[in-house]
Amino acid sequence: MRLLSLVLIALLLAACSSKTPKDRSDAPPDWVVGQSAAFDSRTYLTGRGSGPSQTIAADRARGDLIKTLQVEVRSDTYAQQRTWGGAQLEGFEQRFEHAVQTSAHAQLEGVEIADRYQDPQGGQHHALAVLNRPQTLARLDRQLETLHTKIADHQRSAQGAEDGWVQLRAYHSALELLARYDALEAMRSVVDPAGRPPQGYPQAQALRSDYAQTIGAMTVAVAGERSAASPLQGALDRIGFRLQSQETAAFLFEATLQSQQQEREGWHWIDLRLEADLIEQATQAVRGHVTFSVRQSATDEITAFKRAQRA
């Protein structure tokens, strides 16, 4: 009996030991429902995704990480951007929004799928995406240094130019880069485990002020049919140009508006194309050309056209 008892105990222990690895392999990793111990938050940013296939789960995990990064950047910097008022604020926020998206997606080169798991019951796939903080910080610092140099170059070009439109082009290029610079700095603050606040481009306020002064010194008028001239006048006024009569303005925008309409499945689609030549009135020289294209729809033609005009 003693021998039989020992044999039974040995068999039970063997059965238990053979079952343990199966239980462990079926158990989900910690990151499926919580934080990952292997990829700590001070060293990694993480994103999780799930789906019916490994590919879909991995794509959703990458998207979750990048989306979180974008939202945090916008949240951390929105209040700072509101210090630049009026129409200039609206334009800068649009450029900033684009810069955030561009900057976040640029970091995809550093995002890796670190782990995968498939639920043995339902077959659902799970993926963990990670972004190494130290490596990303180093990459962001290099990008910020490059942008700093480019912004400064455009700023010097604008300050050294005598022609107002040449100045505006240089300032505009600098502001486009400044939006990206601010987005990268905000992203760096999110990636940095120490949370160092953005320092800002040193000459940012002077750059914006010089741009506003330059554009405010340009006197312009708009000619053309009302449907074309009116929206262009509104846009120029919001940007900061000084609108005057054709007799007194130094520059004239000759505007035309083309529209195309089509109806599809009960919806009216309007395509508007606003074009304008910029003419220096003293010499009658064409200094530039601008084009705006808008597409809007509605259940009736009038509403669709009004939406396109407002856009």
C-alpha positions in Angstrom: 0.0 0.0 0.0 2.8 2.3 0.8 4.4 1.7 -2.6 1.0 2.3 -4.3 0.6 5.6 -2.5 4.0 6.7 -3.6 3.3 5.8 -7.2 0.0 7.7 -7.1 1.7 10.8 -5.6 4.4 10.7 -8.3 1.8 10.4 -11.1 -0.2 13.3 -9.7 2.9 15.5 -9.4 3.9 14.6 -13.0 0.4 15.4 -14.2 0.5 18.8 -12.4 4.0 19.6 -13.7 3.0 18.8 -17.3 -0.1 21.0 -17.1 1.7 24.1 -15.7 3.4 25.2 -18.9 0.1 24.9 -20.8 -1.6 27.1 -18.3 1.2 29.7 -18.5 1.2 29.7 -22.3 -2.6 30.3 -22.3 -2.4 33.1 -19.8 -2.4 36.6 -21.5 0.7 38.8 -21.0 0.4 41.6 -18.5 0.3 44.3 -21.2 -3.0 42.9 -22.6 -4.9 44.3 -19.7 -2.4 46.6 -18.0 1.1 47.9 -17.9 4.0 45.9 -19.3 6.7 45.0 -16.8 9.2 44.2 -19.5 8.7 47.6 -21.2 8.6 50.1 -18.4 7.1 53.5 -18.9 10.3 55.5 -18.2 12.1 53.8 -21.1 9.2 53.1 -23.5 6.0 54.6 -24.9 3.5 51.8 -25.6 0.4 51.2 -27.6 -1.9 48.3 -27.7 -4.1 46.9 -30.5 -6.3 43.9 -31.1 -8.0 42.4 -34.1 -8.9 39.3 -36.1 -5.4 39.0 -37.5 -1.8 39.7 -36.5 -1.5 42.4 -39.2 -4.6 44.3 -38.0 -3.7 44.0 -34.4 -0.2 45.4 -35.1 -1.5 48.3 -37.2 -3.9 49.2 -34.4 -1.2 49.1 -31.8 1.0 51.4 -33.8 -2.0 53.7 -34.4 -2.8 53.7 -30.6 0.7 54.8 -29.8 0.9 57.5 -32.4 -2.6 58.7 -31.6 -1.8 59.0 -27.9 1.4 61.0 -28.8 -0.6 63.4 -31.0 -3.3 64.0 -28.5 -0.9 64.7 -25.7 1.2 67.1 -27.8 -1.9 69.1 -28.8 -3.2 69.1 -25.3 0.1 70.3 -23.8 0.7 73.1 -26.3 -2.8 74.5 -27.2 -2.7 77.1 -24.5 0.7 78.3 -25.6 -0.5 78.8 -29.2 -3.5 80.9 -28.2 -1.1 83.7 -27.2 -0.9 84.6 -30.9 -4.2 86.3 -31.6 -6.6 87.0 -34.4 -6.4 85.6 -37.9 -2.7 84.9 -37.5 -3.6 82.5 -34.7 -6.0 80.6 -36.9 -3.4 80.2 -39.6 -0.7 79.2 -37.2 -2.9 76.6 -35.5 -3.6 75.0 -38.9 0.1 74.8 -39.6 0.7 73.5 -36.1 -1.9 70.8 -36.5 -0.3 69.6 -39.7 3.1 69.7 -38.1 1.9 67.6 -35.2 0.6 64.9 -37.6 3.7 65.0 -39.7 6.0 64.8 -36.7 4.1 62.0 -35.0 4.1 59.9 -38.2 7.8 60.5 -38.7 8.4 58.7 -35.4 6.9 55.5 -36.9 10.4 54.6 -38.0 11.2 54.0 -34.3 7.9 52.1 -33.4 8.3 48.4 -33.1 5.9 45.5 -32.4 7.5 44.1 -29.2 5.1 41.3 -28.4 2.1 39.4 -29.7 -0.6 37.3 -28.2 -3.6 35.3 -29.5 -6.5 34.4 -27.2 -6.9 30.6 -27.3 -10.6 30.9 -26.6 -11.9 33.4 -29.2 -8.8 33.6 -31.4 -8.5 37.4 -31.1 -5.0 38.7 -31.8 -3.2 41.3 -29.6 -0.1 43.3 -30.3 2.1 45.6 -28.2 3.8 48.5 -30.0 6.7 50.3 -28.3 8.8 53.4 -28.9 12.2 53.7 -27.2 12.3 57.0 -25.4 16.1 57.7 -25.3 16.5 56.8 -29.0 13.5 59.0 -30.0 14.8 61.9 -27.8 18.1 61.8 -29.7 16.4 61.8 -33.0 14.1 64.7 -32.0 17.1 66.7 -30.8 18.9 66.3 -34.2 15.7 67.4 -36.0 15.3 70.4 -33.7 18.9 71.5 -34.3 18.4 71.3 -38.1 15.1 73.2 -38.0 16.7 75.9 -35.8 19.3 76.5 -38.4 16.8 76.7 -41.3 14.4 79.0 -39.4 17.3 81.4 -38.6 18.4 81.3 -42.3 15.0 82.3 -43.5 14.7 85.0 -40.8 18.1 86.5 -41.9 17.0 86.4 -45.6 13.8 88.3 -44.8 15.6 90.9 -42.7 18.1 91.4 -45.5 15.6 91.7 -48.3 14.4 95.1 -49.5 11.4 93.9 -51.5 8.3 93.4 -49.3 7.0 90.3 -51.1 10.5 88.7 -50.9 10.4 89.4 -47.2 6.9 87.9 -46.8 7.9 84.7 -48.6 10.9 84.3 -46.4 8.9 85.0 -43.2 6.2 82.6 -44.3 8.8 79.8 -44.9 10.2 80.5 -41.4 6.7 80.3 -39.8 6.0 77.0 -41.6 9.2 75.6 -40.0 8.4 77.2 -36.7 5.1 75.3 -36.5 7.0 72.1 -37.0 9.7 73.2 -34.5 7.0 73.8 -31.8 5.4 70.5 -32.6 8.7 68.6 -32.2 9.5 70.4 -29.0 6.1 69.6 -27.6 6.6 66.0 -28.7 10.0 65.9 -27.0 8.4 67.0 -23.8 5.9 64.1 -24.0 8.6 61.6 -24.8 11.1 62.8 -22.2 10.3 60.9 -18.9 11.5 64.0 -17.0 8.8 66.1 -18.9 11.1 69.0 -19.6 8.8 71.8 -20.9 9.3 73.2 -24.4 11.9 76.0 -24.5 10.6 77.5 -27.8 12.6 79.0 -30.7 14.5 81.9 -29.1 13.4 84.4 -31.8 9.8 83.2 -32.2 8.1 86.3 -30.9 10.3 88.6 -33.0 9.7 86.5 -36.1 5.9 86.7 -35.7 6.1 90.4 -35.0 8.3 91.1 -38.0 5.9 89.1 -40.2 2.9 91.0 -38.9 4.6 94.3 -39.5 5.7 93.4 -43.0 2.3 92.1 -44.1 0.6 95.1 -42.4 2.7 97.5 -44.5 1.5 96.0 -47.8 -1.4 97.9 -49.3 -3.6 95.8 -51.6 -6.8 96.0 -53.5 -9.0 93.3 -55.2 -10.6 93.5 -58.6 -13.0 91.1 -60.2 -16.5 89.8 -60.1 -18.1 90.0 -56.6 -18.3 86.2 -56.3 -14.5 86.1 -56.6 -13.4 89.5 -55.1 -15.5 89.2 -51.9 -14.1 86.0 -50.5 -10.5 87.0 -51.5 -10.9 90.4 -49.7 -12.1 88.6 -46.6 -9.1 86.2 -46.7 -6.6 89.0 -47.2 -8.1 91.1 -44.4 -8.0 88.1 -42.0 -4.3 87.5 -42.8 -3.5 91.1 -42.0 -3.1 93.0 -45.3 -4.1 96.6 -45.6 -7.0 96.8 -48.0 -7.4 100.0 -50.0 -9.0 101.2 -53.1 -7.6 100.4 -56.5 -6.5 104.0 -56.9 -4.3 104.1 -53.8 -3.2 100.5 -53.3 0.4 99.5 -54.3 -0.7 96.1 -55.4 -3.8 94.7 -57.0 -5.2 91.2 -57.0 -7.2 90.4 -60.1 -9.5 87.6 -59.1 -11.6 85.1 -61.1 -13.8 82.3 -59.8 -14.6 79.1 -61.6 -17.2 76.6 -60.4 -18.2 73.1 -61.4 -21.3 71.4 -60.2 -22.5 67.8 -60.2 -25.3 65.8 -58.6 -24.7 62.3 -57.4 -27.1 60.1 -55.3 -29.1 63.1 -54.2 -26.1 65.2 -53.2 -25.0 68.4 -54.9 -21.2 68.8 -55.2 -19.6 72.2 -55.8 -16.0 72.6 -56.9 -14.8 76.2 -56.6 -11.4 77.4 -57.9 -10.4 80.9 -57.0 -7.4 82.3 -58.9 -5.8 85.7 -58.7 -2.8 87.5 -60.3 -0.9 89.8 -58.1 0.0 93.0 -60.0 2.4 95.8 -58.9 0.4 98.8 -60.0 3.4 101.1 -60.5 5.0 98.9 -63.1 2.0 96.6 -64.1 4.3 93.7 -63.5 2.8 90.4 -62.4 4.5 89.6 -59.1 2.7 86.3 -58.3 -0.3 84.0 -58.7 -2.5 82.4 -56.1 -5.0 79.5 -56.4 -7.5 78.2 -53.9 -9.6 75.1 -54.5 -12.6 74.1 -52.4 -15.0 71.2 -52.7 -18.2 71.0 -50.7 -21.5 69.2 -50.8 -25.1 69.5 -49.6 -28.5 68.1 -50.3 -29.4 71.3 -52.3 -27.4 73.4 -54.7 -27.6 76.7 -52.8 -26.4 75.3 -49.5 -23.5 73.5 -51.2 -22.4 76.7 -52.9 -22.6 78.7 -49.6 -20.5 76.1 -47.8 -17.9 76.2 -50.5 -17.7 80.0 -50.3 -17.4 80.0 -46.5 -14.6 77.3 -46.7 
